[in-house]
Amino acid sequence: MRAHSDDTSPAAHAVQLELIRALSPGQRLSLCLRLRQTAEAMATARLRAQYPNDDERRLKLRLAALRYGDVLVKAAFGWDPEVEGR
């Protein structure tokens, strides 16, 4: 298993790890939550651009399908992304 991605040098990766290790558990959790919020905002923006006429419910269903998968969204909400579109 590689320690870093292709776009991060080993030296930069070492600095990232050092900075993360210096964070308190609460700071790490906060960082994770902010990353998740950013990813969700980016996914929502893409869905709004792709489906500009969707209401909030449909956008949330599409986001749920991205997050949890088609099978769970279909079982939980009766909404099928295969039929409704991605």
N, CA, C and O atoms as a printed pandas DataFrame, in Angstrom:
     atom_number atom_name residue_name chain_id  residue_number  x_coord  y_coord  z_coord
0              1         N          MET        A               1    0.833   -1.175    0.000
1              2        CA          MET        A               1    0.000    0.000    0.000
2              3         C          MET        A               1    0.885    1.249    0.000
3              4         O          MET        A               1    1.850    1.339    0.759
4              5         N          ARG        A               2    0.549    2.192   -0.846
5              6        CA          ARG        A               2    1.310    3.437   -0.920
6              7         C          ARG        A               2    0.939    4.381    0.212
7              8         O          ARG        A               2   -0.192    4.375    0.697
8              9         N          ALA        A               3    1.893    5.183    0.620
9             10        CA          ALA        A               3    1.663    6.099    1.739
10            11         C          ALA        A               3    1.064    7.432    1.300
11            12         O          ALA        A               3    0.545    8.177    2.132
12            13         N          HIS        A               4    1.130    7.742    0.013
13            14        CA          HIS        A               4    0.625    9.036   -0.450
14            15         C          HIS        A               4    0.089    8.898   -1.864
15            16         O          HIS        A               4    0.369    7.918   -2.554
16            17         N          SER        A               5   -0.689    9.895   -2.290
17            18        CA          SER        A               5   -1.264    9.858   -3.632
18            19         C          SER        A               5   -0.243   10.336   -4.662
19            20         O          SER        A               5    0.815   10.862   -4.315
20            21         N          ASP        A               6   -0.579   10.145   -5.922
21            22        CA          ASP        A               6    0.329   10.516   -7.008
22            23         C          ASP        A               6    0.611   12.018   -7.059
23            24         O          ASP        A               6    1.671   12.440   -7.521
24            25         N          ASP        A               7   -0.351   12.830   -6.577
25            26        CA          ASP        A               7   -0.146   14.274   -6.675
26            27         C          ASP        A               7    0.450   14.881   -5.400
27            28         O          ASP        A               7    0.492   16.103   -5.255
28            29         N          THR        A               8    0.904   14.034   -4.488
29            30        CA          THR        A               8    1.529   14.516   -3.252
30            31         C          THR        A               8    2.914   13.894   -3.114
31            32         O          THR        A               8    3.063   12.672   -3.137
32            33         N          SER        A               9    3.904   14.734   -2.972
33            34        CA          SER        A               9    5.269   14.218   -2.810
34            35         C          SER        A               9    5.418   13.575   -1.437
35            36         O          SER        A               9    4.667   13.904   -0.520
36            37         N          PRO        A              10    6.363   12.677   -1.284
37            38        CA          PRO        A              10    6.594   12.082    0.037
38            39         C          PRO        A              10    6.888   13.136    1.114
39            40         O          PRO        A              10    6.453   12.996    2.257
40            41         N          ALA        A              11    7.626   14.186    0.746
41            42        CA          ALA        A              11    7.938   15.235    1.724
42            43         C          ALA        A              11    6.678   15.991    2.146
43            44         O          ALA        A              11    6.489   16.271    3.329
44            45         N          ALA        A              12    5.822   16.318    1.188
45            46        CA          ALA        A              12    4.573   17.016    1.513
46            47         C          ALA        A              12    3.666   16.116    2.343
47            48         O          ALA        A              12    3.005   16.578    3.273
48            49         N          HIS        A              13    3.637   14.851    2.007
49            50        CA          HIS        A              13    2.825   13.904    2.775
50            51         C          HIS        A              13    3.312   13.822    4.229
51            52         O          HIS        A              13    2.502   13.755    5.154
52            53         N          ALA        A              14    4.604   13.828    4.423
53            54        CA          ALA        A              14    5.160   13.789    5.776
54            55         C          ALA        A              14    4.731   15.024    6.574
55            56         O          ALA        A              14    4.414   14.924    7.759
56            57         N          VAL        A              15    4.725   16.181    5.921
57            58        CA          VAL        A              15    4.286   17.408    6.590
58            59         C          VAL        A              15    2.801   17.306    6.938
59            60         O          VAL        A              15    2.391   17.689    8.034
60            61         N          GLN        A              16    1.996   16.791    6.007
61            62        CA          GLN        A              16    0.560   16.622    6.282
62            63         C          GLN        A              16    0.347   15.733    7.503
63            64         O          GLN        A              16   -0.439   16.069    8.388
64            65         N          LEU        A              17    1.037   14.615    7.551
65            66        CA          LEU        A              17    0.891   13.709    8.691
66            67         C          LEU        A              17    1.310   14.376    9.996
67            68         O          LEU        A              17    0.651   14.215   11.023
68            69         N          GLU        A              18    2.400   15.120    9.950
69            70        CA          GLU        A              18    2.873   15.809   11.145
70            71         C          GLU        A              18    1.830   16.802   11.653
71            72         O          GLU        A              18    1.581   16.893   12.855
72            73         N          LEU        A              19    1.229   17.538   10.732
73            74        CA          LEU        A              19    0.201   18.510   11.123
74            75         C          LEU        A              19   -1.039   17.816   11.684
75            76         O          LEU        A              19   -1.614   18.270   12.673
76            77         N          ILE        A              20   -1.448   16.724   11.054
77            78        CA          ILE        A              20   -2.631   15.994   11.531
78            79         C          ILE        A              20   -2.365   15.379   12.898
79            80         O          ILE        A              20   -3.230   15.410   13.772
80            81         N          ARG        A              21   -1.192   14.828   13.083
81            82        CA          ARG        A              21   -0.852   14.220   14.379
82            83         C          ARG        A              21   -0.799   15.249   15.499
83            84         O          ARG        A              21   -0.996   14.903   16.664
84            85         N          ALA        A              22   -0.538   16.502   15.168
85            86        CA          ALA        A              22   -0.480   17.559   16.177
86            87         C          ALA        A              22   -1.863   18.027   16.617
87            88         O          ALA        A              22   -1.989   18.743   17.610
88            89         N          LEU        A              23   -2.900   17.627   15.884
89            90        CA          LEU        A              23   -4.261   18.043   16.225
90            91         C          LEU        A              23   -4.796   17.227   17.390
91            92         O          LEU        A              23   -4.439   16.063   17.574
92            93         N          SER        A              24   -5.657   17.861   18.169
93            94        CA          SER        A              24   -6.354   17.139   19.236
94            95         C          SER        A              24   -7.439   16.262   18.595
95            96         O          SER        A              24   -7.794   16.477   17.436
96            97         N          PRO        A              25   -7.962   15.292   19.325
97            98        CA          PRO        A              25   -9.052   14.486   18.762
98            99         C          PRO        A              25  -10.247   15.331   18.313
99           100         O          PRO        A              25  -10.857   15.063   17.277
100          101         N          GLY        A              26  -10.567   16.340   19.097
101          102        CA          GLY        A              26  -11.674   17.224   18.718
102          103         C          GLY        A              26  -11.392   17.979   17.432
103          104         O          GLY        A              26  -12.285   18.158   16.604
104          105         N          GLN        A              27  -10.153   18.422   17.262
105          106        CA          GLN        A              27   -9.779   19.124   16.037
106          107         C          GLN        A              27   -9.818   18.180   14.835
107          108         O          GLN        A              27  -10.226   18.573   13.742
108          109         N          ARG        A              28   -9.394   16.942   15.044
109          110        CA          ARG        A              28   -9.455   15.951   13.956
110          111         C          ARG        A              28  -10.898   15.693   13.546
111          112         O          ARG        A              28  -11.217   15.634   12.359
112          113         N          LEU        A              29  -11.764   15.540   14.539
113          114        CA          LEU        A              29  -13.179   15.318   14.241
114          115         C          LEU        A              29  -13.756   16.501   13.491
115          116         O          LEU        A              29  -14.484   16.326   12.514
116          117         N          SER        A              30  -13.439   17.698   13.938
117          118        CA          SER        A              30  -13.908   18.914   13.268
118          119         C          SER        A              30  -13.436   18.958   11.819
119          120         O          SER        A              30  -14.202   19.312   10.923
120          121         N          LEU        A              31  -12.189   18.601   11.592
121          122        CA          LEU        A              31  -11.636   18.565   10.240
122          123         C          LEU        A              31  -12.401   17.573    9.370
123          124         O          LEU        A              31  -12.751   17.875    8.230
124          125         N          CYS        A              32  -12.655   16.391    9.917
125          126        CA          CYS        A              32  -13.401   15.364    9.166
126          127         C          CYS        A              32  -14.802   15.856    8.818
127          128         O          CYS        A              32  -15.271   15.663    7.696
128          129         N          LEU        A              33  -15.465   16.488    9.774
129          130        CA          LEU        A              33  -16.823   16.983    9.530
130          131         C          LEU        A              33  -16.827   18.075    8.465
131          132         O          LEU        A              33  -17.711   18.110    7.609
132          133         N          ARG        A              34  -15.847   18.958    8.518
133          134        CA          ARG        A              34  -15.763   20.010    7.497
134          135         C          ARG        A              34  -15.483   19.421    6.112
135          136         O          ARG        A              34  -16.039   19.885    5.116
136          137         N          LEU        A              35  -14.626   18.404    6.049
137          138        CA          LEU        A              35  -14.361   17.746    4.762
138          139         C          LEU        A              35  -15.626   17.097    4.209
139          140         O          LEU        A              35  -15.905   17.179    3.013
140          141         N          ARG        A              36  -16.394   16.443    5.102
141          142        CA          ARG        A              36  -17.636   15.817    4.678
142          143         C          ARG        A              36  -18.630   16.865    4.176
143          144         O          ARG        A              36  -19.285   16.656    3.154
144          145         N          GLN        A              37  -18.747   17.988    4.884
145          146        CA          GLN        A              37  -19.645   19.057    4.467
146          147         C          GLN        A              37  -19.231   19.634    3.118
147          148         O          GLN        A              37  -20.079   19.937    2.279
148          149         N          THR        A              38  -17.944   19.782    2.916
149          150        CA          THR        A              38  -17.449   20.294    1.637
150          151         C          THR        A              38  -17.758   19.332    0.509
151          152         O          THR        A              38  -18.198   19.752   -0.562
152          153         N          ALA        A              39  -17.533   18.046    0.735
153          154        CA          ALA        A              39  -17.831   17.046   -0.285
154          155         C          ALA        A              39  -19.321   17.035   -0.605
155          156         O          ALA        A              39  -19.705   16.936   -1.770
156          157         N          GLU        A              40  -20.162   17.136    0.421
157          158        CA          GLU        A              40  -21.604   17.157    0.196
158          159         C          GLU        A              40  -22.021   18.408   -0.572
159          160         O          GLU        A              40  -22.868   18.330   -1.462
160          161         N          ALA        A              41  -21.442   19.552   -0.244
161          162        CA          ALA        A              41  -21.763   20.796   -0.951
162          163         C          ALA        A              41  -21.355   20.695   -2.419
163          164         O          ALA        A              41  -22.081   21.157   -3.299
164          165         N          MET        A              42  -20.206   20.097   -2.684
165          166        CA          MET        A              42  -19.761   19.936   -4.078
166          167         C          MET        A              42  -20.680   18.984   -4.836
167          168         O          MET        A              42  -21.023   19.243   -5.990
168          169         N          ALA        A              43  -21.077   17.896   -4.206
169          170        CA          ALA        A              43  -21.988   16.944   -4.851
170          171         C          ALA        A              43  -23.343   17.595   -5.108
171          172         O          ALA        A              43  -23.936   17.400   -6.169
172          173         N          THR        A              44  -23.832   18.364   -4.144
173          174        CA          THR        A              44  -25.117   19.044   -4.311
174          175         C          THR        A              44  -25.039   20.070   -5.436
175          176         O          THR        A              44  -25.977   20.190   -6.224
176          177         N          ALA        A              45  -23.951   20.801   -5.521
177          178        CA          ALA        A              45  -23.784   21.787   -6.599
178          179         C          ALA        A              45  -23.790   21.107   -7.955
179          180         O          ALA        A              45  -24.392   21.608   -8.904
180          181         N          ARG        A              46  -23.114   19.958   -8.046
181          182        CA          ARG        A              46  -23.113   19.219   -9.312
182          183         C          ARG        A              46  -24.515   18.745   -9.662
183          184         O          ARG        A              46  -24.927   18.829  -10.819
184          185         N          LEU        A              47  -25.251   18.246   -8.672
185          186        CA          LEU        A              47  -26.616   17.780   -8.932
186          187         C          LEU        A              47  -27.529   18.934   -9.333
187          188         O          LEU        A              47  -28.364   18.777  -10.224
188          189         N          ARG        A              48  -27.381   20.092   -8.687
189          190        CA          ARG        A              48  -28.195   21.262   -9.063
190          191         C          ARG        A              48  -27.909   21.694  -10.498
191          192         O          ARG        A              48  -28.819   22.081  -11.230
192          193         N          ALA        A              49  -26.653   21.627  -10.890
193          194        CA          ALA        A              49  -26.294   21.997  -12.259
194          195         C          ALA        A              49  -26.832   20.978  -13.258
195          196         O          ALA        A              49  -27.294   21.346  -14.338
196          197         N          GLN        A              50  -26.772   19.705  -12.898
197          198        CA          GLN        A              50  -27.224   18.649  -13.800
198          199         C          GLN        A              50  -28.744   18.575  -13.873
199          200         O          GLN        A              50  -29.301   18.253  -14.923
200          201         N          TYR        A              51  -29.424   18.874  -12.751
201          202        CA          TYR        A              51  -30.886   18.795  -12.682
202          203         C          TYR        A              51  -31.443   20.116  -12.153
203          204         O          TYR        A              51  -31.922   20.170  -11.020
204          205         N          PRO        A              52  -31.387   21.190  -12.963
205          206        CA          PRO        A              52  -31.775   22.512  -12.473
206          207         C          PRO        A              52  -33.253   22.633  -12.116
207          208         O          PRO        A              52  -33.621   23.545  -11.375
208          209         N          ASN        A              53  -34.098   21.762  -12.609
209          210        CA          ASN        A              53  -35.533   21.851  -12.335
210          211         C          ASN        A              53  -35.984   20.985  -11.163
211          212         O          ASN        A              53  -37.165   20.987  -10.813
212          213         N          ASP        A              54  -35.076   20.257  -10.563
213          214        CA          ASP        A              54  -35.432   19.403   -9.426
214          215         C          ASP        A              54  -35.770   20.240   -8.201
215          216         O          ASP        A              54  -35.155   21.277   -7.950
216          217         N          ASP        A              55  -36.760   19.773   -7.440
217          218        CA          ASP        A              55  -37.046   20.404   -6.157
218          219         C          ASP        A              55  -36.071   19.853   -5.107
219          220         O          ASP        A              55  -35.268   18.966   -5.395
220          221         N          GLU        A              56  -36.157   20.389   -3.898
221          222        CA          GLU        A              56  -35.219   19.996   -2.835
222          223         C          GLU        A              56  -35.310   18.507   -2.508
223          224         O          GLU        A              56  -34.292   17.862   -2.257
224          225         N          ARG        A              57  -36.531   17.960   -2.511
225          226        CA          ARG        A              57  -36.687   16.538   -2.183
226          227         C          ARG        A              57  -35.955   15.658   -3.181
227          228         O          ARG        A              57  -35.247   14.728   -2.796
228          229         N          ARG        A              58  -36.128   15.953   -4.467
229          230        CA          ARG        A              58  -35.458   15.144   -5.485
230          231         C          ARG        A              58  -33.940   15.273   -5.381
231          232         O          ARG        A              58  -33.218   14.287   -5.528
232          233         N          LEU        A              59  -33.460   16.484   -5.128
233          234        CA          LEU        A              59  -32.022   16.670   -4.964
234          235         C          LEU        A              59  -31.501   15.869   -3.772
235          236         O          LEU        A              59  -30.428   15.269   -3.841
236          237         N          LYS        A              60  -32.265   15.862   -2.680
237          238        CA          LYS        A              60  -31.840   15.095   -1.504
238          239         C          LYS        A              60  -31.850   13.595   -1.796
239          240         O          LYS        A              60  -30.985   12.866   -1.311
240          241         N          LEU        A              61  -32.817   13.131   -2.580
241          242        CA          LEU        A              61  -32.850   11.720   -2.960
242          243         C          LEU        A              61  -31.657   11.374   -3.844
243          244         O          LEU        A              61  -31.041   10.321   -3.677
244          245         N          ARG        A              62  -31.337   12.243   -4.766
245          246        CA          ARG        A              62  -30.170   12.005   -5.629
246          247         C          ARG        A              62  -28.887   11.980   -4.791
247          248         O          ARG        A              62  -28.017   11.135   -5.006
248          249         N          LEU        A              63  -28.774   12.899   -3.847
249          250        CA          LEU        A              63  -27.606   12.930   -2.964
250          251         C          LEU        A              63  -27.546   11.660   -2.114
251          252         O          LEU        A              63  -26.470   11.097   -1.913
252          253         N          ALA        A              64  -28.689   11.213   -1.621
253          254        CA          ALA        A              64  -28.731    9.979   -0.836
254          255         C          ALA        A              64  -28.278    8.794   -1.686
255          256         O          ALA        A              64  -27.572    7.913   -1.194
256          257         N          ALA        A              65  -28.676    8.766   -2.953
257          258        CA          ALA        A              65  -28.258    7.676   -3.837
258          259         C          ALA        A              65  -26.740    7.688   -4.027
259          260         O          ALA        A              65  -26.111    6.631   -4.068
260          261         N          LEU        A              66  -26.159    8.867   -4.141
261          262        CA          LEU        A              66  -24.700    8.958   -4.250
262          263         C          LEU        A              66  -24.027    8.474   -2.976
263          264         O          LEU        A              66  -23.011    7.780   -3.021
264          265         N          ARG        A              67  -24.599    8.843   -1.849
265          266        CA          ARG        A              67  -23.991    8.542   -0.554
266          267         C          ARG        A              67  -24.194    7.089   -0.129
267          268         O          ARG        A              67  -23.262    6.436    0.340
268          269         N          TYR        A              68  -25.413    6.593   -0.296
269          270        CA          TYR        A              68  -25.756    5.277    0.259
270          271         C          TYR        A              68  -25.959    4.179   -0.780
271          272         O          TYR        A              68  -25.991    2.996   -0.440
272          273         N          GLY        A              69  -26.096    4.571   -2.043
273          274        CA          GLY        A              69  -26.293    3.578   -3.093
274          275         C          GLY        A              69  -27.752    3.437   -3.496
275          276         O          GLY        A              69  -28.670    3.742   -2.734
276          277         N          ASP        A              70  -27.928    2.969   -4.709
277          278        CA          ASP        A              70  -29.265    2.853   -5.298
278          279         C          ASP        A              70  -30.174    1.897   -4.539
279          280         O          ASP        A              70  -31.349    2.195   -4.321
280          281         N          VAL        A              71  -29.641    0.757   -4.140
281          282        CA          VAL        A              71  -30.464   -0.282   -3.509
282          283         C          VAL        A              71  -31.093    0.241   -2.227
283          284         O          VAL        A              71  -32.291    0.060   -2.005
284          285         N          LEU        A              72  -30.307    0.883   -1.390
285          286        CA          LEU        A              72  -30.826    1.384   -0.121
286          287         C          LEU        A              72  -31.843    2.502   -0.340
287          288         O          LEU        A              72  -32.878    2.530    0.326
288          289         N          VAL        A              73  -31.566    3.418   -1.259
289          290        CA          VAL        A              73  -32.490    4.527   -1.525
290          291         C          VAL        A              73  -33.806    3.995   -2.082
291          292         O          VAL        A              73  -34.879    4.471   -1.712
292          293         N          LYS        A              74  -33.723    3.021   -2.957
293          294        CA          LYS        A              74  -34.943    2.428   -3.512
294          295         C          LYS        A              74  -35.738    1.728   -2.411
295          296         O          LYS        A              74  -36.959    1.875   -2.347
296          297         N          ALA        A              75  -35.065    0.972   -1.548
297          298        CA          ALA        A              75  -35.751    0.253   -0.472
298          299         C          ALA        A              75  -36.330    1.226    0.561
299          300         O          ALA        A              75  -37.448    1.027    1.035
300          301         N          ALA        A              76  -35.595    2.254    0.904
301          302        CA          ALA        A              76  -36.015    3.165    1.968
302          303         C          ALA        A              76  -37.054    4.182    1.511
303          304         O          ALA        A              76  -37.965    4.528    2.264
304          305         N          PHE        A              77  -36.914    4.662    0.267
305          306        CA          PHE        A              77  -37.755    5.767   -0.182
306          307         C          PHE        A              77  -38.616    5.438   -1.399
307          308         O          PHE        A              77  -39.444    6.250   -1.811
308          309         N          GLY        A              78  -38.421    4.242   -1.979
309          310        CA          GLY        A              78  -39.192    3.889   -3.167
310          311         C          GLY        A              78  -38.816    4.732   -4.373
311          312         O          GLY        A              78  -39.611    4.894   -5.300
312          313         N          TRP        A              79  -37.618    5.261   -4.360
313          314        CA          TRP        A              79  -37.148    6.122   -5.445
314          315         C          TRP        A              79  -35.973    5.444   -6.119
315          316         O          TRP        A              79  -34.965    5.157   -5.475
316          317         N          ASP        A              80  -36.096    5.186   -7.408
317          318        CA          ASP        A              80  -35.084    4.416   -8.142
318          319         C          ASP        A              80  -34.258    5.317   -9.035
319          320         O          ASP        A              80  -34.775    5.821  -10.031
320          321         N          PRO        A              81  -32.991    5.540   -8.715
321          322        CA          PRO        A              81  -32.138    6.376   -9.553
322          323         C          PRO        A              81  -31.983    5.835  -10.976
323          324         O          PRO        A              81  -31.764    6.609  -11.908
324          325         N          GLU        A              82  -32.093    4.520  -11.153
325          326        CA          GLU        A              82  -32.008    3.944  -12.506
326          327         C          GLU        A              82  -33.149    4.468  -13.379
327          328         O          GLU        A              82  -32.963    4.715  -14.570
328          329         N          VAL        A              83  -34.321    4.636  -12.783
329          330        CA          VAL        A              83  -35.499    5.118  -13.510
330          331         C          VAL        A              83  -35.499    6.646  -13.590
331          332         O          VAL        A              83  -35.792    7.223  -14.637
332          333         N          GLU        A              84  -35.169    7.289  -12.477
333          334        CA          GLU        A              84  -35.250    8.742  -12.382
334          335         C          GLU        A              84  -34.077    9.465  -13.042
335          336         O          GLU        A              84  -34.177   10.644  -13.381
336          337         N          GLY        A              85  -32.980    8.759  -13.217
337          338        CA          GLY        A              85  -31.796    9.370  -13.817
338          339         C          GLY        A              85  -30.752    9.697  -12.770
339          340         O          GLY        A              85  -31.064    9.894  -11.596
340          341         N          ARG        A              86  -29.527    9.749  -13.208
341          342        CA          ARG        A              86  -28.425   10.050  -12.291
342          343         C          ARG        A              86  -27.970   11.456  -12.461
343          344         O          ARG        A              86  -27.047   11.894  -11.773
